[in-house]
Amino acid sequence: MKLIDCSCAIGYKTINYEVVNHEHLLVREKVKQARDAEELLAELDFCGIDCAVVSHNAMTDVDPDYGNRAVLAETAKAPDRLIPTWTLLPPITEKQYHPERLFPAMKASGVRMLRAYPERNRYELCGIVMGELLGEMAAAGIPLYLSPSEGWQPIYRVLEEFPSLTVILHNYGLWSHARLTYPLFRTYRNFYMETGDMQTAGEIKDICGKFGSERLLFGSDFPSNGIGGPLAALLGSGIAQDHLENIAYRNAERLLGEVRL
């Protein structure tokens, strides 16, 4: 069965490593990281992963523009296996993130998914700040990765303002998220979760039963997690083969194929 890891990071963080805990607490622990594409590919090969959607830790630890350039340099080493993502800044201050400039640059670089870290980069993820960009992203079907490590309110707010925006939740912690995510599944048809932190027994199966397997994407959130744990949780989830294949690769391929640039 094909496997696409929808959430991996390349590059060393200055702090090794912030992991989201329950109750929005950060845990700093030493984990194995991938310095470059070669080291990440070795991790993927060890776990039998065909390809991965990739960010670069410099996007948050150094500078978004620098990180966006860095991820392209690494994914270019294996373009058939590593899919680059970029992070965003507000177009009102950084003109290169206006849709008329950003989207052609994305198309030229093979980027079809984006990320936002508003708290780290000192802006509000809302219509007042980024309305034109977020609206164009929703219309183009461009998925946006968000993490509640910066709080749940920005996620709820951006979906309320842009209900057709495709959002992929990642790095949400190992404790139960159901009271916070199930309302989003119910309300927004383009709300997705990668499965990296779904390592509680029955969690994946329960979501498939309530909302369908089309809303989950296999991901490890490496190096926040080792790839093996999330992979074992998926393969041992007890869901039907059709659901398993949706999560393992079909949903990711569908989302990537729906992007219009």
C-alpha positions in Angstrom: 0.0 0.0 0.0 1.3 3.4 -0.9 2.0 5.8 2.0 2.3 9.6 1.9 3.5 11.2 5.1 1.6 14.6 5.1 3.7 16.3 7.8 7.5 16.1 8.0 10.0 18.8 8.8 13.7 19.1 7.6 16.3 21.1 9.4 17.5 21.5 13.0 15.5 23.7 15.4 17.4 26.1 17.7 15.5 24.4 20.6 15.3 20.6 20.3 12.2 20.2 20.3 8.9 21.9 21.2 6.1 19.4 21.4 2.5 20.4 22.1 1.1 18.8 25.2 -2.5 18.6 26.4 -3.8 21.8 28.0 -1.7 23.9 25.6 1.6 23.3 27.5 4.9 23.0 25.6 7.2 20.1 26.3 10.9 20.6 25.3 12.6 17.4 24.7 15.5 16.1 22.7 14.4 14.2 19.6 16.0 12.8 16.5 15.9 15.4 13.7 16.7 15.3 10.0 19.3 17.9 9.1 18.7 17.6 5.3 16.8 15.7 2.7 19.2 12.8 2.8 18.5 12.2 6.5 14.8 12.5 6.1 14.8 10.1 3.1 16.6 7.6 5.3 13.8 7.9 7.9 11.1 7.5 5.2 12.9 4.4 3.8 13.2 2.8 7.1 9.5 3.1 7.7 8.4 2.2 4.1 7.1 5.7 3.3 6.8 6.5 -0.4 6.8 10.3 -0.2 6.3 13.2 2.2 4.9 16.7 2.4 7.8 18.7 3.8 8.4 22.0 5.7 11.7 23.4 7.0 12.2 24.4 10.6 13.9 27.6 9.5 10.4 28.8 8.5 9.7 29.3 12.2 13.2 29.5 13.8 14.9 31.8 11.4 12.7 33.6 8.9 9.8 32.5 6.7 11.4 33.6 3.4 14.7 31.9 4.3 12.8 28.8 5.3 10.8 28.8 2.1 14.0 28.9 0.1 15.6 26.3 2.3 12.8 23.8 1.8 13.0 24.1 -2.0 16.7 23.5 -1.9 16.2 20.2 0.0 13.1 18.9 -1.8 14.8 19.5 -5.2 17.2 16.6 -4.2 14.2 14.2 -4.5 11.3 15.9 -6.3 9.6 12.6 -6.9 9.4 11.9 -3.1 9.5 15.3 -1.3 6.7 17.8 -1.7 7.5 21.3 -0.5 5.3 23.6 1.5 5.8 27.3 2.2 4.8 29.5 5.1 2.9 32.8 4.9 3.3 36.4 5.9 0.7 39.2 5.5 0.7 40.7 2.0 0.1 44.2 3.5 3.7 44.2 4.8 5.4 41.6 2.5 4.2 42.2 -1.0 5.5 38.8 -2.3 2.7 37.1 -0.4 -0.1 38.9 -2.4 -1.9 36.2 -4.5 -0.9 37.8 -7.8 2.7 37.2 -6.9 2.5 34.3 -4.5 0.5 31.9 -6.7 2.7 32.1 -9.8 5.8 31.6 -7.6 4.1 28.6 -6.0 3.3 27.1 -9.4 6.8 27.6 -10.6 8.3 26.0 -7.5 5.9 23.0 -7.3 4.3 24.3 -4.0 0.6 23.4 -3.5 0.2 23.6 0.3 0.9 26.5 2.7 1.5 27.0 6.4 0.9 29.8 8.9 2.5 30.6 12.3 0.8 33.9 13.2 1.9 34.1 16.8 5.6 33.5 16.0 5.5 35.9 13.1 3.5 38.6 14.9 0.3 38.9 12.9 -3.4 38.0 13.2 -4.7 35.3 10.9 -8.0 37.0 10.0 -9.8 38.8 7.3 -8.7 42.3 8.5 -5.0 41.3 8.0 -5.1 38.7 5.2 -8.6 38.6 3.8 -7.8 38.8 0.1 -5.1 36.1 0.4 -7.2 33.7 2.5 -10.2 34.2 0.2 -8.1 33.5 -2.9 -6.6 30.4 -1.2 -10.0 29.1 -0.4 -11.1 29.7 -4.0 -8.0 27.9 -5.4 -8.3 24.9 -3.0 -4.9 25.6 -1.5 -4.7 23.7 1.9 -3.4 25.6 4.9 -1.6 23.8 7.7 -2.4 25.2 11.2 -1.4 24.0 14.7 -3.2 24.8 18.0 0.3 25.1 19.5 -0.5 28.8 19.0 -4.0 28.5 20.4 -7.4 27.2 19.1 -9.0 30.5 18.7 -7.2 31.5 15.5 -8.2 28.3 13.9 -11.9 28.7 14.9 -11.8 32.4 13.8 -10.2 31.8 10.4 -12.7 29.0 9.6 -15.6 31.1 10.7 -14.5 33.9 8.4 -13.5 31.6 5.5 -15.7 28.5 5.8 -14.6 27.1 2.5 -10.9 27.3 3.3 -9.1 24.0 3.4 -7.4 23.6 6.8 -5.2 20.7 7.8 -4.7 20.5 11.6 -1.3 19.2 12.8 0.8 19.1 16.0 -2.3 19.1 18.3 -1.0 16.9 21.2 -1.5 13.3 22.2 -4.4 13.9 24.6 -8.0 13.8 23.4 -8.9 16.6 21.0 -12.5 15.5 20.3 -14.3 18.4 22.1 -12.3 20.9 20.0 -12.1 19.1 16.7 -15.4 17.3 16.3 -17.3 20.6 16.1 -14.9 21.6 13.3 -15.4 18.3 11.4 -19.2 18.8 11.7 -19.3 22.4 10.6 -16.6 22.7 7.9 -16.4 20.3 5.0 -12.8 21.3 4.2 -11.5 20.7 7.7 -8.9 17.9 7.9 -6.5 16.4 10.4 -3.2 14.6 9.9 -2.9 11.6 12.2 0.5 12.1 13.8 -0.8 12.7 17.3 -3.7 10.1 17.0 -2.0 7.4 19.0 -4.9 6.7 21.4 -6.6 3.4 20.9 -9.8 3.7 18.8 -9.2 7.4 17.8 -8.8 7.0 14.1 -11.7 4.4 13.9 -14.0 6.7 15.9 -13.4 9.6 13.5 -14.0 7.4 10.5 -17.2 6.2 11.9 -18.5 9.7 12.7 -17.2 11.8 9.8 -15.7 9.4 7.3 -12.2 8.5 6.4 -12.0 11.2 3.7 -11.2 13.9 6.4 -8.0 12.3 7.7 -4.4 12.3 6.3 -1.7 10.0 7.4 1.1 12.1 8.8 3.8 11.7 11.5 4.5 15.4 12.3 8.2 14.2 12.3 10.3 15.0 14.2 7.7 15.9 16.9 6.9 12.2 16.6 8.9 9.4 15.2 7.3 8.1 12.0 6.9 4.6 13.4 4.4 5.4 16.1 1.8 7.1 13.9 2.3 4.5 11.2 1.6 1.7 13.7 -1.5 3.5 15.0 -2.9 3.7 11.5 -2.1 0.2 10.4 -3.5 -1.2 13.7 -6.6 1.0 13.8 -8.9 -1.8 12.7 -10.6 0.2 9.9 -11.6 -1.2 6.6 -9.0 -1.4 3.8 -10.8 1.2 1.7 -10.7 3.6 4.7 -7.0 2.7 5.3 -6.1 3.6 1.7 -8.0 6.8 1.9 -5.9 8.0 4.9 -2.7 6.5 3.7 -2.5 8.3 0.3 -5.8 8.8 -1.5 -6.9 11.9 0.4 -3.5 13.6 0.1 -3.4 12.9 -3.6 -7.0 14.3 -4.0 -6.2 17.5 -2.1 -3.0 18.1 -4.1 -4.9 17.4 -7.4 -7.6 19.9 -6.5 -5.3 22.9 -6.1 -5.8 25.4 -8.9 -2.8 27.7 -9.6 
